[in-house]
């Protein structure tokens, strides 16, 4: 998903470096949106069911063709 495509590392100067190819808007807004290049619809829907149970405030964007 776009929200889980985020990486963080600590620089030599002890600063956080954030890598977010799809941005941080979905992550910070608690939005789950499919990255259709890396996931199938079935896997996405299963993950969303689990995430919605764990984090009820998450907004799930349905898979669209």
mmCIF file of the N, C-alpha and C atoms, coordinates in Angstrom:
data_MODEL
# 
_entry.id   MODEL 
# 
loop_
_atom_site.group_PDB 
_atom_site.id 
_atom_site.type_symbol 
_atom_site.label_atom_id 
_atom_site.label_alt_id 
_atom_site.label_comp_id 
_atom_site.label_asym_id 
_atom_site.label_entity_id 
_atom_site.label_seq_id 
_atom_site.pdbx_PDB_ins_code 
_atom_site.Cartn_x 
_atom_site.Cartn_y 
_atom_site.Cartn_z 
_atom_site.occupancy 
_atom_site.B_iso_or_equiv 
_atom_site.pdbx_formal_charge 
_atom_site.auth_seq_id 
_atom_site.auth_comp_id 
_atom_site.auth_asym_id 
_atom_site.auth_atom_id 
_atom_site.pdbx_PDB_model_num 
ATOM 1   N N  . UNK A 1 1  ? 0.839   -1.185  0.000   1.00 0.00 ? 1  UNK A N  1 
ATOM 2   C CA . UNK A 1 1  ? 0.000   0.000   0.000   1.00 0.00 ? 1  UNK A CA 1 
ATOM 3   C C  . UNK A 1 1  ? 0.878   1.240   0.000   1.00 0.00 ? 1  UNK A C  1 
ATOM 4   N N  . UNK A 1 2  ? 0.298   2.351   -0.348  1.00 0.00 ? 2  UNK A N  1 
ATOM 5   C CA . UNK A 1 2  ? 1.069   3.592   -0.377  1.00 0.00 ? 2  UNK A CA 1 
ATOM 6   C C  . UNK A 1 2  ? 1.524   4.008   1.017   1.00 0.00 ? 2  UNK A C  1 
ATOM 7   N N  . UNK A 1 3  ? 0.726   3.717   2.038   1.00 0.00 ? 3  UNK A N  1 
ATOM 8   C CA . UNK A 1 3  ? 1.077   4.112   3.409   1.00 0.00 ? 3  UNK A CA 1 
ATOM 9   C C  . UNK A 1 3  ? 2.220   3.290   3.973   1.00 0.00 ? 3  UNK A C  1 
ATOM 10  N N  . UNK A 1 4  ? 2.419   2.074   3.495   1.00 0.00 ? 4  UNK A N  1 
ATOM 11  C CA . UNK A 1 4  ? 3.487   1.232   4.035   1.00 0.00 ? 4  UNK A CA 1 
ATOM 12  C C  . UNK A 1 4  ? 4.760   1.304   3.204   1.00 0.00 ? 4  UNK A C  1 
ATOM 13  N N  . UNK A 1 5  ? 4.775   2.119   2.160   1.00 0.00 ? 5  UNK A N  1 
ATOM 14  C CA . UNK A 1 5  ? 5.975   2.300   1.344   1.00 0.00 ? 5  UNK A CA 1 
ATOM 15  C C  . UNK A 1 5  ? 6.777   3.470   1.901   1.00 0.00 ? 5  UNK A C  1 
ATOM 16  N N  . UNK A 1 6  ? 7.243   3.300   3.153   1.00 0.00 ? 6  UNK A N  1 
ATOM 17  C CA . UNK A 1 6  ? 7.975   4.359   3.837   1.00 0.00 ? 6  UNK A CA 1 
ATOM 18  C C  . UNK A 1 6  ? 9.178   3.738   4.528   1.00 0.00 ? 6  UNK A C  1 
ATOM 19  N N  . UNK A 1 7  ? 10.308  4.391   4.402   1.00 0.00 ? 7  UNK A N  1 
ATOM 20  C CA . UNK A 1 7  ? 11.514  3.940   5.085   1.00 0.00 ? 7  UNK A CA 1 
ATOM 21  C C  . UNK A 1 7  ? 12.122  5.094   5.860   1.00 0.00 ? 7  UNK A C  1 
ATOM 22  N N  . UNK A 1 8  ? 12.755  4.780   6.985   1.00 0.00 ? 8  UNK A N  1 
ATOM 23  C CA . UNK A 1 8  ? 13.395  5.804   7.811   1.00 0.00 ? 8  UNK A CA 1 
ATOM 24  C C  . UNK A 1 8  ? 14.767  5.291   8.219   1.00 0.00 ? 8  UNK A C  1 
ATOM 25  N N  . UNK A 1 9  ? 15.755  6.154   8.117   1.00 0.00 ? 9  UNK A N  1 
ATOM 26  C CA . UNK A 1 9  ? 17.104  5.795   8.538   1.00 0.00 ? 9  UNK A CA 1 
ATOM 27  C C  . UNK A 1 9  ? 17.698  6.959   9.322   1.00 0.00 ? 9  UNK A C  1 
ATOM 28  N N  . UNK A 1 10 ? 18.725  6.675   10.090  1.00 0.00 ? 10 UNK A N  1 
ATOM 29  C CA . UNK A 1 10 ? 19.403  7.698   10.875  1.00 0.00 ? 10 UNK A CA 1 
ATOM 30  C C  . UNK A 1 10 ? 20.685  8.082   10.148  1.00 0.00 ? 10 UNK A C  1 
ATOM 31  N N  . UNK A 1 11 ? 20.850  9.359   9.839   1.00 0.00 ? 11 UNK A N  1 
ATOM 32  C CA . UNK A 1 11 ? 22.038  9.825   9.124   1.00 0.00 ? 11 UNK A CA 1 
ATOM 33  C C  . UNK A 1 11 ? 23.238  9.852   10.061  1.00 0.00 ? 11 UNK A C  1 
ATOM 34  N N  . UNK A 1 12 ? 24.411  10.070  9.480   1.00 0.00 ? 12 UNK A N  1 
ATOM 35  C CA . UNK A 1 12 ? 25.623  10.169  10.298  1.00 0.00 ? 12 UNK A CA 1 
ATOM 36  C C  . UNK A 1 12 ? 25.539  11.335  11.277  1.00 0.00 ? 12 UNK A C  1 
ATOM 37  N N  . UNK A 1 13 ? 24.762  12.348  10.928  1.00 0.00 ? 13 UNK A N  1 
ATOM 38  C CA . UNK A 1 13 ? 24.582  13.501  11.814  1.00 0.00 ? 13 UNK A CA 1 
ATOM 39  C C  . UNK A 1 13 ? 23.438  13.325  12.791  1.00 0.00 ? 13 UNK A C  1 
ATOM 40  N N  . UNK A 1 14 ? 22.957  12.096  12.948  1.00 0.00 ? 14 UNK A N  1 
ATOM 41  C CA . UNK A 1 14 ? 21.869  11.749  13.868  1.00 0.00 ? 14 UNK A CA 1 
ATOM 42  C C  . UNK A 1 14 ? 20.544  12.407  13.510  1.00 0.00 ? 14 UNK A C  1 
ATOM 43  N N  . UNK A 1 15 ? 20.330  12.638  12.221  1.00 0.00 ? 15 UNK A N  1 
ATOM 44  C CA . UNK A 1 15 ? 19.048  13.160  11.759  1.00 0.00 ? 15 UNK A CA 1 
ATOM 45  C C  . UNK A 1 15 ? 18.289  12.051  11.056  1.00 0.00 ? 15 UNK A C  1 
ATOM 46  N N  . UNK A 1 16 ? 16.969  12.081  11.196  1.00 0.00 ? 16 UNK A N  1 
ATOM 47  C CA . UNK A 1 16 ? 16.144  11.092  10.513  1.00 0.00 ? 16 UNK A CA 1 
ATOM 48  C C  . UNK A 1 16 ? 16.032  11.445  9.039   1.00 0.00 ? 16 UNK A C  1 
ATOM 49  N N  . UNK A 1 17 ? 16.222  10.443  8.181   1.00 0.00 ? 17 UNK A N  1 
ATOM 50  C CA . UNK A 1 17 ? 16.018  10.608  6.749   1.00 0.00 ? 17 UNK A CA 1 
ATOM 51  C C  . UNK A 1 17 ? 14.827  9.740   6.371   1.00 0.00 ? 17 UNK A C  1 
ATOM 52  N N  . UNK A 1 18 ? 13.822  10.357  5.779   1.00 0.00 ? 18 UNK A N  1 
ATOM 53  C CA . UNK A 1 18 ? 12.583  9.659   5.437   1.00 0.00 ? 18 UNK A CA 1 
ATOM 54  C C  . UNK A 1 18 ? 12.521  9.456   3.935   1.00 0.00 ? 18 UNK A C  1 
ATOM 55  N N  . UNK A 1 19 ? 12.234  8.227   3.529   1.00 0.00 ? 19 UNK A N  1 
ATOM 56  C CA . UNK A 1 19 ? 12.056  7.876   2.127   1.00 0.00 ? 19 UNK A CA 1 
ATOM 57  C C  . UNK A 1 19 ? 10.604  7.452   1.949   1.00 0.00 ? 19 UNK A C  1 
ATOM 58  N N  . UNK A 1 20 ? 9.863   8.199   1.164   1.00 0.00 ? 20 UNK A N  1 
ATOM 59  C CA . UNK A 1 20 ? 8.438   7.926   0.965   1.00 0.00 ? 20 UNK A CA 1 
ATOM 60  C C  . UNK A 1 20 ? 8.085   8.196   -0.499  1.00 0.00 ? 20 UNK A C  1 
ATOM 61  N N  . UNK A 1 21 ? 8.264   7.194   -1.363  1.00 0.00 ? 21 UNK A N  1 
ATOM 62  C CA . UNK A 1 21 ? 8.033   7.412   -2.792  1.00 0.00 ? 21 UNK A CA 1 
ATOM 63  C C  . UNK A 1 21 ? 6.606   7.820   -3.144  1.00 0.00 ? 21 UNK A C  1 
ATOM 64  N N  . UNK A 1 22 ? 5.647   7.496   -2.291  1.00 0.00 ? 22 UNK A N  1 
ATOM 65  C CA . UNK A 1 22 ? 4.247   7.876   -2.533  1.00 0.00 ? 22 UNK A CA 1 
ATOM 66  C C  . UNK A 1 22 ? 3.812   9.012   -1.613  1.00 0.00 ? 22 UNK A C  1 
ATOM 67  N N  . UNK A 1 23 ? 4.761   9.607   -0.895  1.00 0.00 ? 23 UNK A N  1 
ATOM 68  C CA . UNK A 1 23 ? 4.452   10.694  0.028   1.00 0.00 ? 23 UNK A CA 1 
ATOM 69  C C  . UNK A 1 23 ? 4.007   10.176  1.390   1.00 0.00 ? 23 UNK A C  1 
ATOM 70  N N  . UNK A 1 24 ? 3.723   11.095  2.289   1.00 0.00 ? 24 UNK A N  1 
ATOM 71  C CA . UNK A 1 24 ? 3.322   10.752  3.657   1.00 0.00 ? 24 UNK A CA 1 
ATOM 72  C C  . UNK A 1 24 ? 1.854   11.048  3.944   1.00 0.00 ? 24 UNK A C  1 
ATOM 73  N N  . UNK A 1 25 ? 1.152   11.606  2.985   1.00 0.00 ? 25 UNK A N  1 
ATOM 74  C CA . UNK A 1 25 ? -0.234  12.021  3.203   1.00 0.00 ? 25 UNK A CA 1 
ATOM 75  C C  . UNK A 1 25 ? -1.116  10.868  3.653   1.00 0.00 ? 25 UNK A C  1 
ATOM 76  N N  . UNK A 1 26 ? -1.050  9.721   2.971   1.00 0.00 ? 26 UNK A N  1 
ATOM 77  C CA . UNK A 1 26 ? -1.886  8.577   3.351   1.00 0.00 ? 26 UNK A CA 1 
ATOM 78  C C  . UNK A 1 26 ? -1.510  8.048   4.730   1.00 0.00 ? 26 UNK A C  1 
ATOM 79  N N  . UNK A 1 27 ? -0.224  7.928   5.005   1.00 0.00 ? 27 UNK A N  1 
ATOM 80  C CA . UNK A 1 27 ? 0.223   7.421   6.302   1.00 0.00 ? 27 UNK A CA 1 
ATOM 81  C C  . UNK A 1 27 ? -0.269  8.314   7.437   1.00 0.00 ? 27 UNK A C  1 
ATOM 82  N N  . UNK A 1 28 ? -0.049  9.604   7.322   1.00 0.00 ? 28 UNK A N  1 
ATOM 83  C CA . UNK A 1 28 ? -0.439  10.531  8.386   1.00 0.00 ? 28 UNK A CA 1 
ATOM 84  C C  . UNK A 1 28 ? -1.949  10.711  8.480   1.00 0.00 ? 28 UNK A C  1 
ATOM 85  N N  . UNK A 1 29 ? -2.655  10.460  7.381   1.00 0.00 ? 29 UNK A N  1 
ATOM 86  C CA . UNK A 1 29 ? -4.107  10.587  7.374   1.00 0.00 ? 29 UNK A CA 1 
ATOM 87  C C  . UNK A 1 29 ? -4.835  9.288   7.658   1.00 0.00 ? 29 UNK A C  1 
ATOM 88  N N  . UNK A 1 30 ? -4.078  8.227   7.991   1.00 0.00 ? 30 UNK A N  1 
ATOM 89  C CA . UNK A 1 30 ? -4.643  6.903   8.279   1.00 0.00 ? 30 UNK A CA 1 
ATOM 90  C C  . UNK A 1 30 ? -5.469  6.376   7.101   1.00 0.00 ? 30 UNK A C  1 
ATOM 91  N N  . UNK A 1 31 ? -4.919  6.508   5.903   1.00 0.00 ? 31 UNK A N  1 
ATOM 92  C CA . UNK A 1 31 ? -5.586  6.054   4.684   1.00 0.00 ? 31 UNK A CA 1 
ATOM 93  C C  . UNK A 1 31 ? -4.798  4.896   4.089   1.00 0.00 ? 31 UNK A C  1 
ATOM 94  N N  . UNK A 1 32 ? -5.513  3.817   3.766   1.00 0.00 ? 32 UNK A N  1 
ATOM 95  C CA . UNK A 1 32 ? -4.905  2.661   3.110   1.00 0.00 ? 32 UNK A CA 1 
ATOM 96  C C  . UNK A 1 32 ? -5.396  2.635   1.673   1.00 0.00 ? 32 UNK A C  1 
ATOM 97  N N  . UNK A 1 33 ? -4.429  2.632   0.750   1.00 0.00 ? 33 UNK A N  1 
ATOM 98  C CA . UNK A 1 33 ? -4.731  2.661   -0.682  1.00 0.00 ? 33 UNK A CA 1 
ATOM 99  C C  . UNK A 1 33 ? -3.824  1.638   -1.363  1.00 0.00 ? 33 UNK A C  1 
ATOM 100 N N  . UNK A 1 34 ? -4.373  0.872   -2.269  1.00 0.00 ? 34 UNK A N  1 
ATOM 101 C CA . UNK A 1 34 ? -3.607  -0.188  -2.931  1.00 0.00 ? 34 UNK A CA 1 
ATOM 102 C C  . UNK A 1 34 ? -2.519  0.365   -3.832  1.00 0.00 ? 34 UNK A C  1 
ATOM 103 N N  . UNK A 1 35 ? -1.369  -0.298  -3.801  1.00 0.00 ? 35 UNK A N  1 
ATOM 104 C CA . UNK A 1 35 ? -0.318  -0.084  -4.787  1.00 0.00 ? 35 UNK A CA 1 
ATOM 105 C C  . UNK A 1 35 ? -0.419  -1.286  -5.719  1.00 0.00 ? 35 UNK A C  1 
ATOM 106 N N  . UNK A 1 36 ? -1.152  -1.147  -6.788  1.00 0.00 ? 36 UNK A N  1 
ATOM 107 C CA . UNK A 1 36 ? -1.518  -2.278  -7.646  1.00 0.00 ? 36 UNK A CA 1 
ATOM 108 C C  . UNK A 1 36 ? -0.340  -2.896  -8.386  1.00 0.00 ? 36 UNK A C  1 
ATOM 109 N N  . UNK A 1 37 ? 0.792   -2.253  -8.356  1.00 0.00 ? 37 UNK A N  1 
ATOM 110 C CA . UNK A 1 37 ? 1.978   -2.806  -9.007  1.00 0.00 ? 37 UNK A CA 1 
ATOM 111 C C  . UNK A 1 37 ? 2.557   -3.944  -8.177  1.00 0.00 ? 37 UNK A C  1 
ATOM 112 N N  . UNK A 1 38 ? 2.407   -3.876  -6.861  1.00 0.00 ? 38 UNK A N  1 
ATOM 113 C CA . UNK A 1 38 ? 3.076   -4.838  -5.982  1.00 0.00 ? 38 UNK A CA 1 
ATOM 114 C C  . UNK A 1 38 ? 2.148   -5.802  -5.256  1.00 0.00 ? 38 UNK A C  1 
ATOM 115 N N  . UNK A 1 39 ? 0.841   -5.724  -5.490  1.00 0.00 ? 39 UNK A N  1 
ATOM 116 C CA . UNK A 1 39 ? -0.087  -6.534  -4.697  1.00 0.00 ? 39 UNK A CA 1 
ATOM 117 C C  . UNK A 1 39 ? -1.305  -6.925  -5.535  1.00 0.00 ? 39 UNK A C  1 
ATOM 118 N N  . UNK A 1 40 ? -1.899  -8.058  -5.199  1.00 0.00 ? 40 UNK A N  1 
ATOM 119 C CA . UNK A 1 40 ? -3.126  -8.479  -5.882  1.00 0.00 ? 40 UNK A CA 1 
ATOM 120 C C  . UNK A 1 40 ? -4.340  -7.982  -5.104  1.00 0.00 ? 40 UNK A C  1 
ATOM 121 N N  . UNK A 1 41 ? -5.473  -7.964  -5.754  1.00 0.00 ? 41 UNK A N  1 
ATOM 122 C CA . UNK A 1 41 ? -6.697  -7.514  -5.086  1.00 0.00 ? 41 UNK A CA 1 
ATOM 123 C C  . UNK A 1 41 ? -7.016  -8.393  -3.875  1.00 0.00 ? 41 UNK A C  1 
ATOM 124 N N  . UNK A 1 42 ? -6.886  -9.706  -4.023  1.00 0.00 ? 42 UNK A N  1 
ATOM 125 C CA . UNK A 1 42 ? -7.196  -10.625 -2.928  1.00 0.00 ? 42 UNK A CA 1 
ATOM 126 C C  . UNK A 1 42 ? -6.309  -10.344 -1.711  1.00 0.00 ? 42 UNK A C  1 
ATOM 127 N N  . UNK A 1 43 ? -5.018  -10.213 -1.922  1.00 0.00 ? 43 UNK A N  1 
ATOM 128 C CA . UNK A 1 43 ? -4.095  -9.954  -0.814  1.00 0.00 ? 43 UNK A CA 1 
ATOM 129 C C  . UNK A 1 43 ? -4.412  -8.604  -0.168  1.00 0.00 ? 43 UNK A C  1 
ATOM 130 N N  . UNK A 1 44 ? -4.683  -7.591  -0.988  1.00 0.00 ? 44 UNK A N  1 
ATOM 131 C CA . UNK A 1 44 ? -5.017  -6.260  -0.474  1.00 0.00 ? 44 UNK A CA 1 
ATOM 132 C C  . UNK A 1 44 ? -6.254  -6.317  0.417   1.00 0.00 ? 44 UNK A C  1 
ATOM 133 N N  . UNK A 1 45 ? -7.299  -6.988  -0.038  1.00 0.00 ? 45 UNK A N  1 
ATOM 134 C CA . UNK A 1 45 ? -8.537  -7.057  0.740   1.00 0.00 ? 45 UNK A CA 1 
ATOM 135 C C  . UNK A 1 45 ? -8.344  -7.807  2.048   1.00 0.00 ? 45 UNK A C  1 
ATOM 136 N N  . UNK A 1 46 ? -7.531  -8.865  2.043   1.00 0.00 ? 46 UNK A N  1 
ATOM 137 C CA . UNK A 1 46 ? -7.240  -9.598  3.282   1.00 0.00 ? 46 UNK A CA 1 
ATOM 138 C C  . UNK A 1 46 ? -6.486  -8.707  4.269   1.00 0.00 ? 46 UNK A C  1 
ATOM 139 N N  . UNK A 1 47 ? -5.476  -8.013  3.778   1.00 0.00 ? 47 UNK A N  1 
ATOM 140 C CA . UNK A 1 47 ? -4.715  -7.116  4.652   1.00 0.00 ? 47 UNK A CA 1 
ATOM 141 C C  . UNK A 1 47 ? -5.612  -6.024  5.224   1.00 0.00 ? 47 UNK A C  1 
ATOM 142 N N  . UNK A 1 48 ? -6.472  -5.462  4.407   1.00 0.00 ? 48 UNK A N  1 
ATOM 143 C CA . UNK A 1 48 ? -7.355  -4.389  4.861   1.00 0.00 ? 48 UNK A CA 1 
ATOM 144 C C  . UNK A 1 48 ? -8.301  -4.862  5.952   1.00 0.00 ? 48 UNK A C  1 
ATOM 145 N N  . UNK A 1 49 ? -8.791  -6.075  5.845   1.00 0.00 ? 49 UNK A N  1 
ATOM 146 C CA . UNK A 1 49 ? -9.665  -6.621  6.900   1.00 0.00 ? 49 UNK A CA 1 
ATOM 147 C C  . UNK A 1 49 ? -8.921  -6.688  8.233   1.00 0.00 ? 49 UNK A C  1 
ATOM 148 N N  . UNK A 1 50 ? -7.682  -7.177  8.192   1.00 0.00 ? 50 UNK A N  1 
ATOM 149 C CA . UNK A 1 50 ? -6.881  -7.272  9.417   1.00 0.00 ? 50 UNK A CA 1 
ATOM 150 C C  . UNK A 1 50 ? -6.565  -5.889  9.976   1.00 0.00 ? 50 UNK A C  1 
ATOM 151 N N  . UNK A 1 51 ? -6.182  -4.973  9.110   1.00 0.00 ? 51 UNK A N  1 
ATOM 152 C CA . UNK A 1 51 ? -5.825  -3.628  9.564   1.00 0.00 ? 51 UNK A CA 1 
ATOM 153 C C  . UNK A 1 51 ? -7.021  -2.903  10.153  1.00 0.00 ? 51 UNK A C  1 
ATOM 154 N N  . UNK A 1 52 ? -8.183  -3.078  9.558   1.00 0.00 ? 52 UNK A N  1 
ATOM 155 C CA . UNK A 1 52 ? -9.391  -2.407  10.051  1.00 0.00 ? 52 UNK A CA 1 
ATOM 156 C C  . UNK A 1 52 ? -9.740  -2.907  11.462  1.00 0.00 ? 52 UNK A C  1 
ATOM 157 N N  . UNK A 1 53 ? -9.491  -4.193  11.728  1.00 0.00 ? 53 UNK A N  1 
ATOM 158 C CA . UNK A 1 53 ? -9.722  -4.723  13.079  1.00 0.00 ? 53 UNK A CA 1 
ATOM 159 C C  . UNK A 1 53 ? -8.729  -4.125  14.072  1.00 0.00 ? 53 UNK A C  1 
ATOM 160 N N  . UNK A 1 54 ? -7.482  -4.012  13.661  1.00 0.00 ? 54 UNK A N  1 
ATOM 161 C CA . UNK A 1 54 ? -6.438  -3.494  14.555  1.00 0.00 ? 54 UNK A CA 1 
ATOM 162 C C  . UNK A 1 54 ? -6.540  -1.985  14.746  1.00 0.00 ? 54 UNK A C  1 
ATOM 163 N N  . UNK A 1 55 ? -6.897  -1.270  13.680  1.00 0.00 ? 55 UNK A N  1 
ATOM 164 C CA . UNK A 1 55 ? -6.967  0.191   13.710  1.00 0.00 ? 55 UNK A CA 1 
ATOM 165 C C  . UNK A 1 55 ? -8.303  0.633   13.123  1.00 0.00 ? 55 UNK A C  1 
ATOM 166 N N  . UNK A 1 56 ? -9.362  0.666   13.920  1.00 0.00 ? 56 UNK A N  1 
ATOM 167 C CA . UNK A 1 56 ? -10.707 0.984   13.419  1.00 0.00 ? 56 UNK A CA 1 
ATOM 168 C C  . UNK A 1 56 ? -10.827 2.348   12.736  1.00 0.00 ? 56 UNK A C  1 
ATOM 169 N N  . UNK A 1 57 ? -9.938  3.282   13.043  1.00 0.00 ? 57 UNK A N  1 
ATOM 170 C CA . UNK A 1 57 ? -10.022 4.619   12.438  1.00 0.00 ? 57 UNK A CA 1 
ATOM 171 C C  . UNK A 1 57 ? -9.417  4.682   11.036  1.00 0.00 ? 57 UNK A C  1 
ATOM 172 N N  . UNK A 1 58 ? -8.810  3.597   10.591  1.00 0.00 ? 58 UNK A N  1 
ATOM 173 C CA . UNK A 1 58 ? -8.211  3.563   9.251   1.00 0.00 ? 58 UNK A CA 1 
ATOM 174 C C  . UNK A 1 58 ? -9.301  3.684   8.190   1.00 0.00 ? 58 UNK A C  1 
ATOM 175 N N  . UNK A 1 59 ? -9.039  4.496   7.186   1.00 0.00 ? 59 UNK A N  1 
ATOM 176 C CA . UNK A 1 59 ? -9.929  4.612   6.032   1.00 0.00 ? 59 UNK A CA 1 
ATOM 177 C C  . UNK A 1 59 ? -9.365  3.750   4.917   1.00 0.00 ? 59 UNK A C  1 
ATOM 178 N N  . UNK A 1 60 ? -10.132 2.776   4.470   1.00 0.00 ? 60 UNK A N  1 
ATOM 179 C CA . UNK A 1 60 ? -9.699  1.873   3.405   1.00 0.00 ? 60 UNK A CA 1 
ATOM 180 C C  . UNK A 1 60 ? -10.302 2.334   2.086   1.00 0.00 ? 60 UNK A C  1 
ATOM 181 N N  . UNK A 1 61 ? -9.442  2.607   1.116   1.00 0.00 ? 61 UNK A N  1 
ATOM 182 C CA . UNK A 1 61 ? -9.885  2.945   -0.231  1.00 0.00 ? 61 UNK A CA 1 
ATOM 183 C C  . UNK A 1 61 ? -10.048 1.632   -0.990  1.00 0.00 ? 61 UNK A C  1 
ATOM 184 N N  . UNK A 1 62 ? -11.252 1.373   -1.466  1.00 0.00 ? 62 UNK A N  1 
ATOM 185 C CA . UNK A 1 62 ? -11.542 0.118   -2.153  1.00 0.00 ? 62 UNK A CA 1 
ATOM 186 C C  . UNK A 1 62 ? -10.748 0.004   -3.449  1.00 0.00 ? 62 UNK A C  1 
ATOM 187 N N  . UNK A 1 63 ? -10.419 -1.231  -3.793  1.00 0.00 ? 63 UNK A N  1 
ATOM 188 C CA . UNK A 1 63 ? -9.707  -1.538  -5.031  1.00 0.00 ? 63 UNK A CA 1 
ATOM 189 C C  . UNK A 1 63 ? -10.583 -1.134  -6.209  1.00 0.00 ? 63 UNK A C  1 
ATOM 190 N N  . UNK A 1 64 ? -10.034 -0.377  -7.120  1.00 0.00 ? 64 UNK A N  1 
ATOM 191 C CA . UNK A 1 64 ? -10.755 0.018   -8.329  1.00 0.00 ? 64 UNK A CA 1 
ATOM 192 C C  . UNK A 1 64 ? -9.945  -0.418  -9.536  1.00 0.00 ? 64 UNK A C  1 
ATOM 193 N N  . UNK A 1 65 ? -10.640 -0.798  -10.586 1.00 0.00 ? 65 UNK A N  1 
ATOM 194 C CA . UNK A 1 65 ? -9.942  -1.222  -11.807 1.00 0.00 ? 65 UNK A CA 1 
ATOM 195 C C  . UNK A 1 65 ? -9.645  -0.061  -12.689 1.00 0.00 ? 65 UNK A C  1 
# 
